[in-house]
């Protein structure tokens, strides 16, 4: 993981927010390694984590 990569994703998130985005879907496991809620001004939705949590809840 490189800081330059994180900064690039943050730039894209900032562009999306300026265009009206109210949240960001982190649709790839690698993105979740770079971007966390602390890196975004809007809510982030880490799909891998959300799917894993849903699977555990369904199993229980």
mmJSON file of the N, C-alpha and C atoms, coordinates in Angstrom:
{"data_MODEL":{"atom_site":{
"group_PDB":["ATOM","ATOM","ATOM","ATOM","ATOM","ATOM","ATOM","ATOM","ATOM","ATOM","ATOM","ATOM","ATOM","ATOM","ATOM","ATOM","ATOM","ATOM","ATOM","ATOM","ATOM","ATOM","ATOM","ATOM","ATOM","ATOM","ATOM","ATOM","ATOM","ATOM","ATOM","ATOM","ATOM","ATOM","ATOM","ATOM","ATOM","ATOM","ATOM","ATOM","ATOM","ATOM","ATOM","ATOM","ATOM","ATOM","ATOM","ATOM","ATOM","ATOM","ATOM","ATOM","ATOM","ATOM","ATOM","ATOM","ATOM","ATOM","ATOM","ATOM","ATOM","ATOM","ATOM","ATOM","ATOM","ATOM","ATOM","ATOM","ATOM","ATOM","ATOM","ATOM","ATOM","ATOM","ATOM","ATOM","ATOM","ATOM","ATOM","ATOM","ATOM","ATOM","ATOM","ATOM","ATOM","ATOM","ATOM","ATOM","ATOM","ATOM","ATOM","ATOM","ATOM","ATOM","ATOM","ATOM","ATOM","ATOM","ATOM","ATOM","ATOM","ATOM","ATOM","ATOM","ATOM","ATOM","ATOM","ATOM","ATOM","ATOM","ATOM","ATOM","ATOM","ATOM","ATOM","ATOM","ATOM","ATOM","ATOM","ATOM","ATOM","ATOM","ATOM","ATOM","ATOM","ATOM","ATOM","ATOM","ATOM","ATOM","ATOM","ATOM","ATOM","ATOM","ATOM","ATOM","ATOM","ATOM","ATOM","ATOM","ATOM","ATOM","ATOM","ATOM","ATOM","ATOM","ATOM","ATOM","ATOM","ATOM","ATOM","ATOM","ATOM","ATOM","ATOM","ATOM","ATOM","ATOM","ATOM","ATOM","ATOM","ATOM","ATOM","ATOM","ATOM","ATOM","ATOM","ATOM","ATOM","ATOM","ATOM","ATOM","ATOM","ATOM","ATOM","ATOM","ATOM","ATOM","ATOM","ATOM"],
"id":[1,2,3,4,5,6,7,8,9,10,11,12,13,14,15,16,17,18,19,20,21,22,23,24,25,26,27,28,29,30,31,32,33,34,35,36,37,38,39,40,41,42,43,44,45,46,47,48,49,50,51,52,53,54,55,56,57,58,59,60,61,62,63,64,65,66,67,68,69,70,71,72,73,74,75,76,77,78,79,80,81,82,83,84,85,86,87,88,89,90,91,92,93,94,95,96,97,98,99,100,101,102,103,104,105,106,107,108,109,110,111,112,113,114,115,116,117,118,119,120,121,122,123,124,125,126,127,128,129,130,131,132,133,134,135,136,137,138,139,140,141,142,143,144,145,146,147,148,149,150,151,152,153,154,155,156,157,158,159,160,161,162,163,164,165,166,167,168,169,170,171,172,173,174,175,176,177,178,179,180],
"type_symbol":["N","C","C","N","C","C","N","C","C","N","C","C","N","C","C","N","C","C","N","C","C","N","C","C","N","C","C","N","C","C","N","C","C","N","C","C","N","C","C","N","C","C","N","C","C","N","C","C","N","C","C","N","C","C","N","C","C","N","C","C","N","C","C","N","C","C","N","C","C","N","C","C","N","C","C","N","C","C","N","C","C","N","C","C","N","C","C","N","C","C","N","C","C","N","C","C","N","C","C","N","C","C","N","C","C","N","C","C","N","C","C","N","C","C","N","C","C","N","C","C","N","C","C","N","C","C","N","C","C","N","C","C","N","C","C","N","C","C","N","C","C","N","C","C","N","C","C","N","C","C","N","C","C","N","C","C","N","C","C","N","C","C","N","C","C","N","C","C","N","C","C","N","C","C","N","C","C","N","C","C"],
"label_atom_id":["N","CA","C","N","CA","C","N","CA","C","N","CA","C","N","CA","C","N","CA","C","N","CA","C","N","CA","C","N","CA","C","N","CA","C","N","CA","C","N","CA","C","N","CA","C","N","CA","C","N","CA","C","N","CA","C","N","CA","C","N","CA","C","N","CA","C","N","CA","C","N","CA","C","N","CA","C","N","CA","C","N","CA","C","N","CA","C","N","CA","C","N","CA","C","N","CA","C","N","CA","C","N","CA","C","N","CA","C","N","CA","C","N","CA","C","N","CA","C","N","CA","C","N","CA","C","N","CA","C","N","CA","C","N","CA","C","N","CA","C","N","CA","C","N","CA","C","N","CA","C","N","CA","C","N","CA","C","N","CA","C","N","CA","C","N","CA","C","N","CA","C","N","CA","C","N","CA","C","N","CA","C","N","CA","C","N","CA","C","N","CA","C","N","CA","C","N","CA","C","N","CA","C","N","CA","C","N","CA","C"],
"label_alt_id":[null,null,null,null,null,null,null,null,null,null,null,null,null,null,null,null,null,null,null,null,null,null,null,null,null,null,null,null,null,null,null,null,null,null,null,null,null,null,null,null,null,null,null,null,null,null,null,null,null,null,null,null,null,null,null,null,null,null,null,null,null,null,null,null,null,null,null,null,null,null,null,null,null,null,null,null,null,null,null,null,null,null,null,null,null,null,null,null,null,null,null,null,null,null,null,null,null,null,null,null,null,null,null,null,null,null,null,null,null,null,null,null,null,null,null,null,null,null,null,null,null,null,null,null,null,null,null,null,null,null,null,null,null,null,null,null,null,null,null,null,null,null,null,null,null,null,null,null,null,null,null,null,null,null,null,null,null,null,null,null,null,null,null,null,null,null,null,null,null,null,null,null,null,null,null,null,null,null,null,null],
"label_comp_id":["UNK","UNK","UNK","UNK","UNK","UNK","UNK","UNK","UNK","UNK","UNK","UNK","UNK","UNK","UNK","UNK","UNK","UNK","UNK","UNK","UNK","UNK","UNK","UNK","UNK","UNK","UNK","UNK","UNK","UNK","UNK","UNK","UNK","UNK","UNK","UNK","UNK","UNK","UNK","UNK","UNK","UNK","UNK","UNK","UNK","UNK","UNK","UNK","UNK","UNK","UNK","UNK","UNK","UNK","UNK","UNK","UNK","UNK","UNK","UNK","UNK","UNK","UNK","UNK","UNK","UNK","UNK","UNK","UNK","UNK","UNK","UNK","UNK","UNK","UNK","UNK","UNK","UNK","UNK","UNK","UNK","UNK","UNK","UNK","UNK","UNK","UNK","UNK","UNK","UNK","UNK","UNK","UNK","UNK","UNK","UNK","UNK","UNK","UNK","UNK","UNK","UNK","UNK","UNK","UNK","UNK","UNK","UNK","UNK","UNK","UNK","UNK","UNK","UNK","UNK","UNK","UNK","UNK","UNK","UNK","UNK","UNK","UNK","UNK","UNK","UNK","UNK","UNK","UNK","UNK","UNK","UNK","UNK","UNK","UNK","UNK","UNK","UNK","UNK","UNK","UNK","UNK","UNK","UNK","UNK","UNK","UNK","UNK","UNK","UNK","UNK","UNK","UNK","UNK","UNK","UNK","UNK","UNK","UNK","UNK","UNK","UNK","UNK","UNK","UNK","UNK","UNK","UNK","UNK","UNK","UNK","UNK","UNK","UNK","UNK","UNK","UNK","UNK","UNK","UNK"],
"label_asym_id":["A","A","A","A","A","A","A","A","A","A","A","A","A","A","A","A","A","A","A","A","A","A","A","A","A","A","A","A","A","A","A","A","A","A","A","A","A","A","A","A","A","A","A","A","A","A","A","A","A","A","A","A","A","A","A","A","A","A","A","A","A","A","A","A","A","A","A","A","A","A","A","A","A","A","A","A","A","A","A","A","A","A","A","A","A","A","A","A","A","A","A","A","A","A","A","A","A","A","A","A","A","A","A","A","A","A","A","A","A","A","A","A","A","A","A","A","A","A","A","A","A","A","A","A","A","A","A","A","A","A","A","A","A","A","A","A","A","A","A","A","A","A","A","A","A","A","A","A","A","A","A","A","A","A","A","A","A","A","A","A","A","A","A","A","A","A","A","A","A","A","A","A","A","A","A","A","A","A","A","A"],
"label_entity_id":["1","1","1","1","1","1","1","1","1","1","1","1","1","1","1","1","1","1","1","1","1","1","1","1","1","1","1","1","1","1","1","1","1","1","1","1","1","1","1","1","1","1","1","1","1","1","1","1","1","1","1","1","1","1","1","1","1","1","1","1","1","1","1","1","1","1","1","1","1","1","1","1","1","1","1","1","1","1","1","1","1","1","1","1","1","1","1","1","1","1","1","1","1","1","1","1","1","1","1","1","1","1","1","1","1","1","1","1","1","1","1","1","1","1","1","1","1","1","1","1","1","1","1","1","1","1","1","1","1","1","1","1","1","1","1","1","1","1","1","1","1","1","1","1","1","1","1","1","1","1","1","1","1","1","1","1","1","1","1","1","1","1","1","1","1","1","1","1","1","1","1","1","1","1","1","1","1","1","1","1"],
"label_seq_id":[1,1,1,2,2,2,3,3,3,4,4,4,5,5,5,6,6,6,7,7,7,8,8,8,9,9,9,10,10,10,11,11,11,12,12,12,13,13,13,14,14,14,15,15,15,16,16,16,17,17,17,18,18,18,19,19,19,20,20,20,21,21,21,22,22,22,23,23,23,24,24,24,25,25,25,26,26,26,27,27,27,28,28,28,29,29,29,30,30,30,31,31,31,32,32,32,33,33,33,34,34,34,35,35,35,36,36,36,37,37,37,38,38,38,39,39,39,40,40,40,41,41,41,42,42,42,43,43,43,44,44,44,45,45,45,46,46,46,47,47,47,48,48,48,49,49,49,50,50,50,51,51,51,52,52,52,53,53,53,54,54,54,55,55,55,56,56,56,57,57,57,58,58,58,59,59,59,60,60,60],
"pdbx_PDB_ins_code":[null,null,null,null,null,null,null,null,null,null,null,null,null,null,null,null,null,null,null,null,null,null,null,null,null,null,null,null,null,null,null,null,null,null,null,null,null,null,null,null,null,null,null,null,null,null,null,null,null,null,null,null,null,null,null,null,null,null,null,null,null,null,null,null,null,null,null,null,null,null,null,null,null,null,null,null,null,null,null,null,null,null,null,null,null,null,null,null,null,null,null,null,null,null,null,null,null,null,null,null,null,null,null,null,null,null,null,null,null,null,null,null,null,null,null,null,null,null,null,null,null,null,null,null,null,null,null,null,null,null,null,null,null,null,null,null,null,null,null,null,null,null,null,null,null,null,null,null,null,null,null,null,null,null,null,null,null,null,null,null,null,null,null,null,null,null,null,null,null,null,null,null,null,null,null,null,null,null,null,null],
"Cartn_x":[0.853,0.0,0.898,0.601,1.385,0.502,1.086,0.353,-0.148,0.615,0.177,-1.138,-1.295,-2.539,-3.705,-3.494,-4.549,-4.954,-3.971,-4.239,-5.029,-4.698,-5.445,-6.905,-7.155,-8.542,-9.26,-8.568,-9.186,-9.532,-8.709,-8.997,-10.273,-10.39,-11.589,-12.816,-12.707,-13.834,-14.226,-13.238,-13.527,-14.255,-13.835,-14.514,-15.963,-16.184,-17.541,-18.418,-17.857,-18.611,-18.98,-18.06,-18.358,-19.465,-19.613,-20.673,-21.966,-21.97,-23.202,-23.259,-22.196,-22.224,-22.408,-23.227,-23.489,-22.872,-22.23,-21.574,-20.724,-19.821,-18.911,-18.907,-19.14,-19.073,-17.639,-17.042,-15.705,-15.892,-16.015,-16.418,-15.291,-14.154,-13.023,-12.219,-11.781,-11.085,-9.832,-9.145,-7.929,-8.225,-9.358,-9.721,-9.944,-10.547,-10.786,-9.484,-8.393,-7.108,-6.529,-6.94,-6.422,-7.317,-8.624,-9.574,-10.45,-10.504,-11.407,-12.275,-13.185,-14.074,-13.288,-12.145,-11.343,-10.737,-10.81,-10.241,-11.293,-12.545,-13.631,-14.553,-14.99,-15.926,-17.37,-17.634,-18.974,-18.869,-19.985,-19.938,-19.336,-18.553,-18.021,-18.691,-18.876,-19.533,-18.587,-17.849,-16.897,-17.63,-17.803,-18.673,-18.19,-16.888,-16.403,-16.798,-16.569,-16.919,-18.424,-19.204,-20.659,-21.193,-20.635,-21.067,-20.682,-19.498,-19.068,-19.963,-20.275,-21.155,-22.535,-23.063,-24.387,-24.367,-23.278,-23.175,-23.155,-22.426,-22.375,-23.755,-24.414,-25.752,-26.732,-26.642,-27.531,-27.24,-25.974,-25.581,-26.013,-26.057,-26.443,-27.942],
"Cartn_y":[-1.174,0.0,1.236,2.103,3.327,4.526,5.491,6.706,7.409,7.339,7.975,7.369,6.07,5.407,5.906,6.014,6.517,7.931,8.766,10.151,10.188,9.294,9.231,8.883,7.904,7.538,8.674,9.347,10.466,11.589,11.792,12.816,12.45,11.191,10.735,10.882,10.499,10.642,12.116,12.99,14.424,14.925,14.472,14.862,14.391,13.146,12.613,13.385,13.733,14.5,15.864,16.504,17.812,17.718,16.545,16.334,15.831,15.7,15.357,13.997,13.222,11.9,12.053,11.194,11.215,10.015,9.148,7.975,7.345,6.452,5.809,4.307,3.528,2.076,1.653,0.943,0.398,-1.012,-1.118,-2.366,-3.312,-3.188,-4.06,-4.201,-5.394,-5.601,-4.751,-4.503,-3.697,-2.255,-1.733,-0.355,-0.259,-1.283,-1.281,-1.247,-1.715,-1.654,-0.245,0.564,1.926,2.974,2.78,3.812,3.307,4.073,3.811,5.043,4.955,6.087,7.353,7.195,8.368,9.084,8.471,9.064,9.708,9.715,10.179,11.133,12.197,13.13,12.631,11.548,10.961,9.498,8.871,7.476,6.572,5.593,4.581,3.251,2.446,1.154,0.074,-0.564,-1.602,-2.911,-3.218,-4.338,-5.685,-5.921,-7.211,-7.394,-6.384,-6.46,-6.598,-5.84,-5.906,-7.285,-7.868,-9.208,-10.251,-10.134,-11.085,-10.986,-9.776,-9.595,-10.165,-9.951,-10.482,-12.016,-12.602,-14.068,-14.633,-13.982,-14.441,-14.324,-13.184,-13.001,-14.051,-14.351,-15.354,-16.742,-17.023,-18.328,-18.515,-17.423,-17.524,-17.552],
"Cartn_z":[0.0,0.0,0.0,-0.912,-1.013,-0.687,-0.035,0.313,-0.944,-2.029,-3.276,-3.767,-3.566,-3.967,-3.132,-1.823,-0.946,-1.351,-1.605,-1.998,-3.303,-4.227,-5.482,-5.264,-4.422,-4.116,-3.387,-2.497,-1.79,-2.764,-3.772,-4.775,-5.538,-5.922,-6.623,-5.739,-4.472,-3.539,-3.429,-3.306,-3.225,-4.461,-5.637,-6.883,-6.871,-6.43,-6.382,-5.401,-4.261,-3.26,-3.824,-4.517,-5.111,-6.154,-6.748,-7.73,-7.095,-5.767,-5.073,-4.41,-4.48,-3.84,-2.335,-1.767,-0.327,0.376,-0.367,0.181,-0.904,-0.497,-1.436,-1.166,-2.206,-2.107,-2.391,-1.452,-1.643,-2.185,-3.506,-4.138,-4.488,-3.849,-4.121,-2.826,-2.512,-1.233,-1.116,-2.232,-2.161,-1.759,-2.197,-1.841,-0.341,0.244,1.687,2.484,1.895,2.574,2.562,1.6,1.462,2.119,1.993,2.395,3.529,4.589,5.704,5.913,6.839,7.09,7.408,8.066,8.434,7.229,6.053,4.846,3.947,4.375,3.514,4.265,3.59,4.226,4.224,3.483,3.438,3.871,4.218,4.638,3.563,3.992,3.077,3.393,2.363,2.508,2.007,2.923,2.549,2.257,0.984,0.614,1.132,1.151,1.649,3.113,3.914,5.335,5.517,4.757,4.878,4.485,3.43,3.032,4.084,4.637,5.673,6.902,7.315,8.477,8.203,7.01,6.659,6.653,6.183,6.156,7.567,8.461,9.862,10.502,10.264,10.849,10.311,9.023,8.432,9.004,9.261,9.793,11.236,11.966,13.372,13.484],
"occupancy":[1.0,1.0,1.0,1.0,1.0,1.0,1.0,1.0,1.0,1.0,1.0,1.0,1.0,1.0,1.0,1.0,1.0,1.0,1.0,1.0,1.0,1.0,1.0,1.0,1.0,1.0,1.0,1.0,1.0,1.0,1.0,1.0,1.0,1.0,1.0,1.0,1.0,1.0,1.0,1.0,1.0,1.0,1.0,1.0,1.0,1.0,1.0,1.0,1.0,1.0,1.0,1.0,1.0,1.0,1.0,1.0,1.0,1.0,1.0,1.0,1.0,1.0,1.0,1.0,1.0,1.0,1.0,1.0,1.0,1.0,1.0,1.0,1.0,1.0,1.0,1.0,1.0,1.0,1.0,1.0,1.0,1.0,1.0,1.0,1.0,1.0,1.0,1.0,1.0,1.0,1.0,1.0,1.0,1.0,1.0,1.0,1.0,1.0,1.0,1.0,1.0,1.0,1.0,1.0,1.0,1.0,1.0,1.0,1.0,1.0,1.0,1.0,1.0,1.0,1.0,1.0,1.0,1.0,1.0,1.0,1.0,1.0,1.0,1.0,1.0,1.0,1.0,1.0,1.0,1.0,1.0,1.0,1.0,1.0,1.0,1.0,1.0,1.0,1.0,1.0,1.0,1.0,1.0,1.0,1.0,1.0,1.0,1.0,1.0,1.0,1.0,1.0,1.0,1.0,1.0,1.0,1.0,1.0,1.0,1.0,1.0,1.0,1.0,1.0,1.0,1.0,1.0,1.0,1.0,1.0,1.0,1.0,1.0,1.0,1.0,1.0,1.0,1.0,1.0,1.0],
"B_iso_or_equiv":[0.0,0.0,0.0,0.0,0.0,0.0,0.0,0.0,0.0,0.0,0.0,0.0,0.0,0.0,0.0,0.0,0.0,0.0,0.0,0.0,0.0,0.0,0.0,0.0,0.0,0.0,0.0,0.0,0.0,0.0,0.0,0.0,0.0,0.0,0.0,0.0,0.0,0.0,0.0,0.0,0.0,0.0,0.0,0.0,0.0,0.0,0.0,0.0,0.0,0.0,0.0,0.0,0.0,0.0,0.0,0.0,0.0,0.0,0.0,0.0,0.0,0.0,0.0,0.0,0.0,0.0,0.0,0.0,0.0,0.0,0.0,0.0,0.0,0.0,0.0,0.0,0.0,0.0,0.0,0.0,0.0,0.0,0.0,0.0,0.0,0.0,0.0,0.0,0.0,0.0,0.0,0.0,0.0,0.0,0.0,0.0,0.0,0.0,0.0,0.0,0.0,0.0,0.0,0.0,0.0,0.0,0.0,0.0,0.0,0.0,0.0,0.0,0.0,0.0,0.0,0.0,0.0,0.0,0.0,0.0,0.0,0.0,0.0,0.0,0.0,0.0,0.0,0.0,0.0,0.0,0.0,0.0,0.0,0.0,0.0,0.0,0.0,0.0,0.0,0.0,0.0,0.0,0.0,0.0,0.0,0.0,0.0,0.0,0.0,0.0,0.0,0.0,0.0,0.0,0.0,0.0,0.0,0.0,0.0,0.0,0.0,0.0,0.0,0.0,0.0,0.0,0.0,0.0,0.0,0.0,0.0,0.0,0.0,0.0,0.0,0.0,0.0,0.0,0.0,0.0],
"pdbx_formal_charge":[null,null,null,null,null,null,null,null,null,null,null,null,null,null,null,null,null,null,null,null,null,null,null,null,null,null,null,null,null,null,null,null,null,null,null,null,null,null,null,null,null,null,null,null,null,null,null,null,null,null,null,null,null,null,null,null,null,null,null,null,null,null,null,null,null,null,null,null,null,null,null,null,null,null,null,null,null,null,null,null,null,null,null,null,null,null,null,null,null,null,null,null,null,null,null,null,null,null,null,null,null,null,null,null,null,null,null,null,null,null,null,null,null,null,null,null,null,null,null,null,null,null,null,null,null,null,null,null,null,null,null,null,null,null,null,null,null,null,null,null,null,null,null,null,null,null,null,null,null,null,null,null,null,null,null,null,null,null,null,null,null,null,null,null,null,null,null,null,null,null,null,null,null,null,null,null,null,null,null,null],
"auth_seq_id":[1,1,1,2,2,2,3,3,3,4,4,4,5,5,5,6,6,6,7,7,7,8,8,8,9,9,9,10,10,10,11,11,11,12,12,12,13,13,13,14,14,14,15,15,15,16,16,16,17,17,17,18,18,18,19,19,19,20,20,20,21,21,21,22,22,22,23,23,23,24,24,24,25,25,25,26,26,26,27,27,27,28,28,28,29,29,29,30,30,30,31,31,31,32,32,32,33,33,33,34,34,34,35,35,35,36,36,36,37,37,37,38,38,38,39,39,39,40,40,40,41,41,41,42,42,42,43,43,43,44,44,44,45,45,45,46,46,46,47,47,47,48,48,48,49,49,49,50,50,50,51,51,51,52,52,52,53,53,53,54,54,54,55,55,55,56,56,56,57,57,57,58,58,58,59,59,59,60,60,60],
"auth_comp_id":["UNK","UNK","UNK","UNK","UNK","UNK","UNK","UNK","UNK","UNK","UNK","UNK","UNK","UNK","UNK","UNK","UNK","UNK","UNK","UNK","UNK","UNK","UNK","UNK","UNK","UNK","UNK","UNK","UNK","UNK","UNK","UNK","UNK","UNK","UNK","UNK","UNK","UNK","UNK","UNK","UNK","UNK","UNK","UNK","UNK","UNK","UNK","UNK","UNK","UNK","UNK","UNK","UNK","UNK","UNK","UNK","UNK","UNK","UNK","UNK","UNK","UNK","UNK","UNK","UNK","UNK","UNK","UNK","UNK","UNK","UNK","UNK","UNK","UNK","UNK","UNK","UNK","UNK","UNK","UNK","UNK","UNK","UNK","UNK","UNK","UNK","UNK","UNK","UNK","UNK","UNK","UNK","UNK","UNK","UNK","UNK","UNK","UNK","UNK","UNK","UNK","UNK","UNK","UNK","UNK","UNK","UNK","UNK","UNK","UNK","UNK","UNK","UNK","UNK","UNK","UNK","UNK","UNK","UNK","UNK","UNK","UNK","UNK","UNK","UNK","UNK","UNK","UNK","UNK","UNK","UNK","UNK","UNK","UNK","UNK","UNK","UNK","UNK","UNK","UNK","UNK","UNK","UNK","UNK","UNK","UNK","UNK","UNK","UNK","UNK","UNK","UNK","UNK","UNK","UNK","UNK","UNK","UNK","UNK","UNK","UNK","UNK","UNK","UNK","UNK","UNK","UNK","UNK","UNK","UNK","UNK","UNK","UNK","UNK","UNK","UNK","UNK","UNK","UNK","UNK"],
"auth_asym_id":["A","A","A","A","A","A","A","A","A","A","A","A","A","A","A","A","A","A","A","A","A","A","A","A","A","A","A","A","A","A","A","A","A","A","A","A","A","A","A","A","A","A","A","A","A","A","A","A","A","A","A","A","A","A","A","A","A","A","A","A","A","A","A","A","A","A","A","A","A","A","A","A","A","A","A","A","A","A","A","A","A","A","A","A","A","A","A","A","A","A","A","A","A","A","A","A","A","A","A","A","A","A","A","A","A","A","A","A","A","A","A","A","A","A","A","A","A","A","A","A","A","A","A","A","A","A","A","A","A","A","A","A","A","A","A","A","A","A","A","A","A","A","A","A","A","A","A","A","A","A","A","A","A","A","A","A","A","A","A","A","A","A","A","A","A","A","A","A","A","A","A","A","A","A","A","A","A","A","A","A"],
"auth_atom_id":["N","CA","C","N","CA","C","N","CA","C","N","CA","C","N","CA","C","N","CA","C","N","CA","C","N","CA","C","N","CA","C","N","CA","C","N","CA","C","N","CA","C","N","CA","C","N","CA","C","N","CA","C","N","CA","C","N","CA","C","N","CA","C","N","CA","C","N","CA","C","N","CA","C","N","CA","C","N","CA","C","N","CA","C","N","CA","C","N","CA","C","N","CA","C","N","CA","C","N","CA","C","N","CA","C","N","CA","C","N","CA","C","N","CA","C","N","CA","C","N","CA","C","N","CA","C","N","CA","C","N","CA","C","N","CA","C","N","CA","C","N","CA","C","N","CA","C","N","CA","C","N","CA","C","N","CA","C","N","CA","C","N","CA","C","N","CA","C","N","CA","C","N","CA","C","N","CA","C","N","CA","C","N","CA","C","N","CA","C","N","CA","C","N","CA","C","N","CA","C","N","CA","C","N","CA","C","N","CA","C"],
"pdbx_PDB_model_num":[1,1,1,1,1,1,1,1,1,1,1,1,1,1,1,1,1,1,1,1,1,1,1,1,1,1,1,1,1,1,1,1,1,1,1,1,1,1,1,1,1,1,1,1,1,1,1,1,1,1,1,1,1,1,1,1,1,1,1,1,1,1,1,1,1,1,1,1,1,1,1,1,1,1,1,1,1,1,1,1,1,1,1,1,1,1,1,1,1,1,1,1,1,1,1,1,1,1,1,1,1,1,1,1,1,1,1,1,1,1,1,1,1,1,1,1,1,1,1,1,1,1,1,1,1,1,1,1,1,1,1,1,1,1,1,1,1,1,1,1,1,1,1,1,1,1,1,1,1,1,1,1,1,1,1,1,1,1,1,1,1,1,1,1,1,1,1,1,1,1,1,1,1,1,1,1,1,1,1,1]
}}}
